């Protein structure tokens, strides 16, 4: 099975990054079970 790797670069003080993180977390919750996704969080 393939693993989808997602690398997220964000700034901890940026309000738009906070909104994007929330939206991405919601997306992950809505995925069907069994999807393999590796999320790598990085800060700028």
N, C-alpha and C positions, 0 to 999 in steps of 0.2 A: 504494500500500500504506500502511496506517496504522501509525504508530509509537506504541507504548505508552510513555508517560513515567512514570517512577517516581521520586518525590522522597523520599529517606530522611533523616530527622533523627535523629541519634544523638549520644550522649555518649561520648567516647573512654575514659573511666574506668569506664563502667557495664558490669558483666559480662553483663547481659542484652542490651545492645546488641551486644556482641561475639558472643554466641550467635546473635542474630537476623541479624547480618551473615553469619555462617557458613552459616546455614540458607538465606538468600536467595541466596548464592553457589552453593550446591548446587542450588537451584531453577533458576538460570540455566543451569547445566551440563546439567540434565535436559531443557531445552526443545529441541524439534526445530530443526534448522538452518533458517535463513531467517526466523526471528522477529525483528522489529525492536523492540528495547527500548532506550530511553535512560534511563540511571540517573544521577540527580543526588544526590550525597552532600553533606549539610550537617551541620555540628556545632552543638550547642547550648551 
